[in-house]
Amino acid sequence: MKKSQPALQENRIDALANRMQKEGELDQLEPELLKYDPASLQGAEKESWYHLYGIVSFQAENHPQAFERFQEGLRQCPDSAVLAFALGQEYEYKAEIQTMLEYFDRAKFPRITAAYTLAKARYAYLWNRNMKGLEYVQPVMDIYFRLKILDSTFLYMRGMPFFEQTWAYMAAFHYLLGDTAGLKTLTDRAERACSDFDFPRLRLKLGAIETGDHFPLKERLTADVAEATQNGWPVGYLTLQLRVLEAQSEDDTVAAERLLDAVEFAENDFPWLDDMRMLAKCELANRAQDEARESELLAEFFKRQPMIFEPDNAINFNLLAYQEKLKGKYQKARRENN
């Protein structure tokens, strides 16, 4: 008679954190963790304990304590990719970028999640390590070619980010490296190999990146906004994308700002869209060489988005080139914090 496989043992530490999150009691996570002796834990439970113990400090913005906790965690779990990633984040906070990259290189996808992998790429972007960013995202992109199906629900059920988000990360890095031909090759391959995705729309984005001509994309966005409005779908994201492109074509800065201010956001729109509108206004002031206005707007923007926007969001709103001017401010603030 064939023996049945033993049931997988539950990770009690992850289960504890999940339960406390559902019950809205994450502020009590640290004392609950301290009820366990980490020396008595093994394998995944031990790794989870040290990771969550550090996350408590990270989320409280107590970076010296988070650094110590993640360091100790990696000493206790030297093969842990998630702890290597976490410690890499703390080195980024210290503005020790080479060391950050060394730890990120130890935290490879799929041993860390796709979300953490894109976070690595965002940090690489912030410090102008664009080849590294491309290197970090590529293994996530490779999974789409294996799956071959790019339907959003299909990907979500498998813990994968939507294809368009990962493509936009790749697009940003290819653009910054001056390699739009590489982006076209990637897009051609995806269209040949994969299904269940709106490639004609993606082609319009690619064309805008390659040529700087956004007119065909604006026509498509106008139709998308109309369709979304008719169907009662969230429309703020698409409308702001369209209005940013229209404002960038406007010679009159006052009229351009009026276009941006006219966009209304609903409760089910992304809360950060208003910050993106603020960034678009900063870019308009920069185009108009209105340094006083730009400085005033940037002061407010950095209060809201101290890490500026992720490269995928920046390129989706045609603000990636402008954000290049802001990286120095971010890097200076990081260095002055230490």
HUHU-V642023 format. One record per backbone hydrogen bond with DSSP energy under -0.5 kcal/mol. CO is the residue of the C=O (numbers start at 1). NH is the residue of the N-H. Records with the same first field share a line. If there is no record, write none. Layout:
CO->NH, NH
This chain:
10->12
11->15
12->16
13->17
14->18
15->19
16->20
17->21
18->22
19->23
20->25
21->24
25->28
26->29
28->32
29->33
30->34
32->35
33->36
36->38
37->40
38->41
42->45, 46
43->47
44->48
45->49
46->50
47->51
48->52
49->53
50->54
51->55
52->56
53->57
54->58
55->59
56->60
57->62
58->61
61->63
62->66
63->67
64->68
65->69
66->70
67->71
68->72
69->73
70->74
71->75
72->76
73->77
77->80
80->84
81->85
82->86
83->87
84->88
85->89
86->90
87->91
88->92
89->93
90->94
91->96
92->95
95->97
96->100
97->101
98->102
99->103
100->104
101->105
102->106
103->106
104->107
106->108
108->111, 112
113->117
114->118
115->119
116->120
117->121
118->122
119->123
120->124
121->125
122->126
123->127
124->129
125->128
128->130
129->133
130->134
131->135
132->136
133->137
134->138
135->139
137->140, 141
138->142
139->143
140->143, 144
141->144, 145
142->146
143->147
144->148
148->195
151->155
152->156
153->157
155->158, 160
156->159
162->165, 166
163->167
164->168
165->169
166->170
167->171
168->172
169->173
170->174
171->175
172->176
173->177
174->179
175->178
179->183
180->184
181->185
182->186
183->187
184->188
185->189
186->190
187->191
188->192
189->193
190->194
195->150
197->199
198->202
199->203
200->204
201->205
202->206
203->207
204->208
205->209
206->210
207->211
208->212
212->214
214->218
215->219
216->220
217->221
218->222
219->223
220->224
221->225
222->226
223->227
224->228
225->229
226->230
227->231
228->232, 233
229->232
235->239
236->240
237->241
238->242
239->243
240->244
241->245
242->246
243->247
244->248
245->249
246->249
247->250
251->253
252->256
253->257
254->258
255->259
256->260
257->261
258->262
260->263
266->269
270->273
271->274
272->276
273->277
274->278
275->279
276->280
277->281
278->282
279->283
280->284
281->285
282->286
283->287
284->288
285->290
286->289
289->291
290->294
291->295
292->296
293->297
294->298
295->299
296->300
297->301
298->302
299->303
300->304
301->305
305->308
310->314
311->315
312->316
313->317
314->319, 320
315->318
319->323
320->324
322->325
323->326, 327
326->329, 330
327->331
328->332
329->333
330->334
331->335
332->336
333->337
334->337
335->338
